[in-house]
Amino acid sequence: MIRNGHGAAGGPGRPGPGGRRAVRVWCDGCYDMVHYGHSNQLRQARAMGDYLIVGVHTDDDITLTVDGRDTYEEVKQAGRYRECKRTQGVSTTDLVGRMLLVTKAHHSSQEMSSEYREYADSFGKCPGGRNPWTGVSQFLQTSQKIIQFASGKEPQPGETVIYVTGAFDLFHIGHVDFLEKVHGLAERPYVIAGLHFDQEVNHYKGKNYPIMNLHERTLSVLACRYVSEVVIGAPYAVTAELLDHFKVDLVCHGKTEIVPDKDGSDPYQEPKKRGIFRQIDSGNDLTTDLIVQRIIKNRLEYEARNQKKEAKELAFLEARRRQEVWPQREDDCDF
């Protein structure tokens, strides 16, 4: 099972490669506001077997059973428990805090303010301390992270190159539905997503947007199965140079408002001139703004839930630490 980096594998299933028994992997978690950390956990879990099943918890995230036992105790005893490496620097807790504080400290070119440092040290922290699952840590982008998420494939002859651009902030199901519709426009699509710089997004969105910085948004979009390539720091206007460089056949935009460029021009002027621009209705009205509004509205409830969750996790970590220490002490007494 996966929960913050945990997994269990095994069980009968359809034949795997070479006629061997297929390995089915079970993962479960809350997956609230799914981000690239969740995607990375599931990617690692999928690599452990042939078939991945994901379970989503109810609104009470599970750490311990009602009698205080580890929820994964049985699979551990059966030798069917695996653990995935946690993706440092991202958590739902951190993303929620960014929305509530209305700070720009998370932007890629900004220094962390004293206010944000204070938040990072205390938000959701229960009286007993801080644990490595629920707390906030600093995100550090590396080339290896990008390689893990990237498809590594270039456009092939006969494929239709489709370009989309935007912030893709707090990458959510509305984005996924849009990209799925775009992907379905061609028999052999190659979808390129252009992501705007943080400062560009802040210019047309205002407040403290984007909630996720450019590096974080890059990994989130790369994790989507409908995207083949990402342009990191794409120009706001879709230029002739960009279209020619990537040999773009089609440019798509959703039903959200098209904000004019700084000089008042239409950012999609060139693809419209070439007759390759299309607006796509994803059928999903969810936006990043709506998610932020939900969080702000339910702030107190979220903070209370997060503190309760962290207290349970700390209690579990302490119990596990004692189990590891006591056998060692007993052995010492024998000498």
N, C-alpha and C positions, 0 to 999 in steps of 0.2 A: 504494500500500500504506500502511496505517496501522501505525505502530509508534511509540508515544510522540509522536504528532502527525504522522505521515507518511502519504501516500496516493498511489496511482497509479490513473488513470482511463483508460477507453477500451476499444476492442475491439468486435467486432460483437455484435449481440444482437437481441432482439425490438424491433419498432418502438416508438419513444418517442412522446411527445405531438406531435400534428401530423404524424404519419407519418415523422418524422425517425428516423435510426438511434439506437437506445437506447444510452445510455452506461452501461457496467457498471463498477463500482468494486470493486477488490480491496483488502482490508485484512488485515494479519496481525499477530500479536503473541502474547505469552505469556498475557495476560489472567488472571493469577493473582489470585485473590480479586477478582473483578470489582467495581469501584466506580464512582461517578458520573463520575470522570475518564474511564474507559473509555467509559462511555455517551455522554459529551459528544464524544469523538473520533469515535465511530461515527455520532452524530447529524450532525456536520459532514461526515463522509465521505458519508453518504447524500444530503446536500443537493447533492453534487457531480455526481450522476448519477441514473439511473433505477432501478438495480438494484445492491444491495450484497451482495458475497460476503465472508465473514470466514474467514480461516485461523487455526487455533490451533497454536502451536509445540509441539514436544515439550519436556521439562523442560530442555533447554539453550536459553535465550532467545538469539535470533540478532541479532548486531550486525554482524559481519564474516564473510566467507567464509573457508574454510580457508587461502587464500593472502593473507589480510589486506585484501581489497578490500571496499568498501562493498556490502552485499547489494542495495542499490537502484540500483546503478550503471547497469545496462542500461536500466531504465525512465527514469532521469534523462536518459541520452543520447538516448533516443527521444522525449523531451519529454512523457512521460506521467506524470510525478511531481508530486504535489501535497502540500502540507503543511498540516496543521490546527493551530489554535492550542491549545497545551497548557493544561489546566485546572490552575491553580496551587493549591497547598495540599493536594493529596492524592496519595498514592502508596502502593503496597503496602508499601514499606519503612517508611513512617510508621505504617501500621496495625499491622504486625507488631511494631514497637517499642513501641507502646502496650500490646499484650498482654503482652510480655515484661517490661516495667518495672513493671507493676501500679501505674501512676500515674493520677491523676484530672486531670492538668494539661490534658488535651484537652477537658474538659467546658466548655461555653459560658460558665459563670460563674466558672471557675477561672483564676487567674494561672499562667503557665508557671513551674514550679519550676526551681531550678538544676539538678536531676538531669535533668529533661526537656530543658533547654537544652543540657546536655552531650551527651545522646543525639542531639538534633537536629543537633548539629555533627559528631558522630563516627560514628554507627551506619552500618555498611556502608561506611565510608570507606576506600578503599585508600590505600596509601602515597603514590601519585602525586597525590592531591588529591581534589576532589569535582566531580561533573558535574551538569548541570541536569536529567538524566533520572531517575537513580536516587536522588538525594538527597532530603532532607526540606525542605519549605517551609511557610510558615504559610498556613492557609486563612482567607480573608476573604470572608464572605458578602455578596452584593450583590443588589439587586432584579433586576438584569439576569440574573443566574444563574438565579434562580427563573423568570423569564419564559421563558428559553430552554428550560426543562424542562417547564413547565406546559402543559396542554392548552388552557386559557383557555375551556373550555366549561362552561356551566351545565346543570343537569338540565332535560330537555325533557319536555313532557307525554307520558305513556305509558311513561316510563323508570322502572325500579325502582331506588330509591335504597338501596344496601347499605352499611352502616357496619361497618368493622373497626378495631380499635385495638390498639396494642402498642408495643414498642420498635423493631422492624424493624432491629435492630442488625446491622452487617456484612451488609447486604442480600444474600441468597444464594438459591440455587435452591430451598431449602425454602420460603422466603417466596414466591417466584415461583409454585411449584406450588400453594400455598395460595390465592393471589390468583387464579390461573387457575380453580381450582375454584369460588371465590366468584363470579367473573365469569360462569361458566357456569350459575349458578342462575336467571338470568332471560334472556328473549329480548332485552331492551334494558336492560342493566345500567348503572348509574352508581355506581361504587365510590368511596367516600370512606374514606381511611385516616387515623385519628387517631394522631398520634405524641406520646408522653409526654415531658415535660420530662426533662432529664438527671438531675436530683435525684430525680425520681419513679422512674425506671428503676433508679437506684442503690439506692433504698430497698428495692425488691423483688428486685433481682438481686444486690446486694452487690458486693464486691471493687472493681474499677475500671470496672465497667460503667456506662454503655454505652461500647463501644470507639470508636464514632463519635458525635460530639456531635449535638445536635438539628438544627443547620443542615445538617450533612453527611448525616444520615439523611433529611432532607426531600428533598434533591436525588436521593438514591438511589431513594426510593420514587416520586417524580414521574417518574423515567425509565422506570418500568414501564408497559407498554402497557395493563395491566388496571386501572390506577388513574386516575380522572378528577380527583380533588381530594384535597388533603392538609390536615388540620387541624394546624397547627403549635403544639404545646404543648396537646394535648387533655387534658381531665380524666381521671383514672384511672377513675372511675366513670362509666358511660354514663347520664347523667342525663335526666330528662324534658325539661328545657330544650334539651339538645342534640338529642334525637330530634325535638322539635317544630320547632326552628330549621331543621334540614336536611330535615325531612319524610321521615324515615327509614322505609323499608318493612321492612327486614330487618337484623338485627345478627348477625354471624358471629364465631366464635372457633375456633381450631384445637384440636388435641388436647393442647396443652401445659397445664400446671397453671394453674388460675385462682387467683391469690394474692388473699386477702381484702384489702379496703381497710384503711386505718389503724384504723378503728373496728370492724373485724371483719366488716363487711357484705360481701355479694356485689356486686362492681362491675357485674355484669350483672343485678342485681335488677329494674330498671325494664323493660328489654326482655323479660325472662322473664315479668314480670307482664302485659305487653301481648301475649304470645304470638308475638313476632317474633324470638326468639333461636334460633340454630341452631349446633351444633358441626360443624365440617367436618374430615374426614380427608383430608389432601392426598396421603397415600400416600408421603410423603417424611419420613424420620426425621432428616434433617440439621438441626442446630441451631447457633446461634452458639457455644454452649458446646463443641460437638464441634470446631468450627473452631479455637477458641482452644487446646484440648487438643492438636490436631495440631501447631500452631505451636510450642507449648512443648516438645513431645516432639522435634521436629526442629530445634530452635533452632540448634545448631552447624552442621548441614548447610546451613541457610538462610543463616546469616551468611557461610559460606565461599563459597556460590554467589553471593551478592550482591556480595561483594568482587571476585570474579573477573569478574563481569559489568561492574561499574563500571570495573575496570582496562581492559577491552576497549573500553568506550565512551569513556574518556578518551583512549586511544591513537587512536581514530578521530577524535575532535574535534581532537586535535593535528595529525593528518595533514591534515585538512580545512583547518585554520588555515594550515598551511604552503603548501598549494595556493593559498590566497587571497593570501598575502603574496608569494611568489616571483615571480608574473607582474608584480606592481607594481614589484618591485625591478629586474626586467629592463627594464621600460619606463623606469625612472629612469636606467639606465645609458646609454640611447640619447642622452641630452641632454648 
